[in-house]
Amino acid sequence: MPNIGSVALKNNIILAPLAGVSDYPLRQLSRDFGVGLTYTEMISAEGIYRNNHKSKHFTFVKNEHPICAQIFGNNPDVMAYAASYFEDQGADIIDINFGCPVPKVAKQGSGAALARNTKQAVAIISSVRKALSVPLTIKMRLGWSAAEENYLELSRQAEKEGVNAICLHPRYATQMYTGQSNWDKLLLLKQQSKIPIIGSGDIKKSIDITNHLSQYGADYIMIGRGLLGNPWLISEYLQTPPKHIKDTIELHFKYMVDFHGEAKAAKLFRKFISKYLKHFSNAKELKGLGNKLSGLLDLQNLLGLINV
Ligand SMILES: Cc1cc2nc3c(=O)[nH]c(=O)nc-3n(C[C@H](O)[C@H](O)[C@H](O)COP(=O)(O)O)c2cc1C
């Protein structure tokens, strides 16, 4: 398994950046299960430049390693500023988001919109690369649409500019999250690249990890939605002792309480509890309770009602 620049990872599994989801508690839990690297949610470079408290809160905590801080924006100088800021804060790797298709981001000319503006994307990479000593990665899709597919060209230029690894989520921006990711496209990227390639998209089971590594030659596998409510796919793949289901759910919630406070944690945890409950035969009857969760006692009560 190759290093990402100067950073050696203990294995080839990466927790994906998931805005509004891959917060510190989820990253902690994923590390407990053994992932080799975690990404922050995407962070607005403008927000960092303007000293926006919310942008800073989204980031990572001291001594959280290894951590890749992902930034988005479209101004090369502002992106370089934000990248340096996170390097100073202790980020091991910086990643530039060229893949986010959501209108709020793309309308500003950031994220996946930069896939349509290779010149600006390369200017950003060049500016950020010069500002950093830590490794730099980019995360991209296949292009804006099938008619504007340009991931191979952007990757070639990114590699020339000194990017240390490329993450590909092989969908077009216009697809958002519909259809299937097309990993055959990743094979082509792998064939033209000398730097490590990270594959992202539709990994749901531990067998998917094994298959995608061998069939498509990815150096690393990034997992997003498949890990929500199912961190066990990591322990299955790494063949580490499985962690107890109820204990894991409670631990995840406790991590959230420590980070967000109990009331906010209870609200935020609702998006995870429905996924965790799928492991149990009486999931349907417990869903209502999961949606009303207001604190640790409620969660413990719910866990007591679970049929294993
Ligand atoms: C709720 C959600 C938030 C996401 N946020 C980000 C993000 O902040 N940055 C990014 O590069 N990709 C983001 N993605 C894309 C994921 O990182 C990943 O590439 C994509 O979901 C495909 O992988 P998966 O099928 O394993 O989820 C997000 C996806 C989802 C579903």
PDBQT file of the ligand as one rigid body, heavy atoms in Angstrom, charges set to zero:
ROOT
HETATM    1  C1  LIG A 401     -24.753  13.427   3.068  1.00  0.00    +0.000 C 
HETATM    2  C2  LIG A 401     -23.522  13.456   2.205  1.00  0.00    +0.000 A 
HETATM    3  C3  LIG A 401     -22.599  14.464   2.391  1.00  0.00    +0.000 A 
HETATM    4  C4  LIG A 401     -21.447  14.500   1.601  1.00  0.00    +0.000 A 
HETATM    5  N1  LIG A 401     -20.520  15.476   1.832  1.00  0.00    +0.000 NA
HETATM    6  C5  LIG A 401     -19.363  15.495   1.097  1.00  0.00    +0.000 A 
HETATM    7  C6  LIG A 401     -18.354  16.446   1.388  1.00  0.00    +0.000 A 
HETATM    8  O1  LIG A 401     -18.462  17.277   2.287  1.00  0.00    +0.000 OA
HETATM    9  N2  LIG A 401     -17.238  16.414   0.599  1.00  0.00    +0.000 N 
HETATM   10  C7  LIG A 401     -17.067  15.499  -0.420  1.00  0.00    +0.000 A 
HETATM   11  O2  LIG A 401     -16.031  15.502  -1.084  1.00  0.00    +0.000 OA
HETATM   12  N3  LIG A 401     -17.996  14.570  -0.671  1.00  0.00    +0.000 NA
HETATM   13  C8  LIG A 401     -19.121  14.538   0.073  1.00  0.00    +0.000 A 
HETATM   14  N4  LIG A 401     -20.048  13.559  -0.167  1.00  0.00    +0.000 N 
HETATM   15  C9  LIG A 401     -19.730  12.486  -1.128  1.00  0.00    +0.000 C 
HETATM   16  C10 LIG A 401     -19.087  11.298  -0.387  1.00  0.00    +0.000 C 
HETATM   17  O3  LIG A 401     -17.853  11.644   0.180  1.00  0.00    +0.000 OA
HETATM   18  C11 LIG A 401     -18.879  10.088  -1.316  1.00  0.00    +0.000 C 
HETATM   19  O4  LIG A 401     -17.935  10.398  -2.307  1.00  0.00    +0.000 OA
HETATM   20  C12 LIG A 401     -20.188   9.645  -1.985  1.00  0.00    +0.000 C 
HETATM   21  O5  LIG A 401     -21.256   9.635  -1.048  1.00  0.00    +0.000 OA
HETATM   22  C13 LIG A 401     -20.061   8.239  -2.590  1.00  0.00    +0.000 C 
HETATM   23  O6  LIG A 401     -19.644   7.310  -1.624  1.00  0.00    +0.000 OA
HETATM   24  P1  LIG A 401     -20.658   6.372  -0.768  1.00  0.00    +0.000 P 
HETATM   25  O7  LIG A 401     -21.524   5.645  -1.753  1.00  0.00    +0.000 OA
HETATM   26  O8  LIG A 401     -19.702   5.466  -0.023  1.00  0.00    +0.000 OA
HETATM   27  O9  LIG A 401     -21.454   7.261   0.114  1.00  0.00    +0.000 OA
HETATM   28  C14 LIG A 401     -21.219  13.527   0.591  1.00  0.00    +0.000 A 
HETATM   29  C15 LIG A 401     -22.183  12.526   0.397  1.00  0.00    +0.000 A 
HETATM   30  C16 LIG A 401     -23.317  12.471   1.189  1.00  0.00    +0.000 A 
HETATM   31  C17 LIG A 401     -24.316  11.370   0.955  1.00  0.00    +0.000 C 
ENDROOT
TORSDOF 0
